[in-house]
Amino acid sequence: MRGTKHQYWRHRRAELWLIGKLFSGKAEFMQMFRPLGYAYAPSALSIVPFIGGLVGGIWSLVCAVIAVRESEEVTTGSAVAIVLIPSAVLLIIAVVFVAALLTIVGVSTS
């Protein structure tokens, strides 16, 4: 389990670095890797029942935007886009997958 979690964060940082390059980001990979490691630290609050995951997730998201903005030397709007694009893509893929699964099973949405 531990290796899987570390691989996820490593891939997530690589995704953000590559997307940052599309937005003319200036950071090298390791310049992006370290600040994002610190930015995702508040997600450790998810061990607190009920509210910890929400607070930690929002705090991590804000810290990730700041880390991307500072390391890539882009505007705040571009940093928000860089951080949210991978999540939006995953959400779209999940919606398409669920819709396809419901269609295969025969559940009608109307």
Sequence and secondary structure as in RCSB ss.txt:
>XXXX:A:sequence
MRGTKHQYWRHRRAELWLIGKLFSGKAEFMQMFRPLGYAYAPSALSIVPFIGGLVGGIWSLVCAVIAVRESEEVT
TGSAVAIVLIPSAVLLIIAVVFVAALLTIVGVSTS
>XXXX:A:secstr
 HHHHHHHHHHHHHHHHHHHHHTT    HHHHHHHHHHHTGGGGGGGSTTTHHHHHHHHHHHHHHHHHHHHHT  
HHHHHHHHHHHHHHHHHHHHHHHHHHHHHHT    
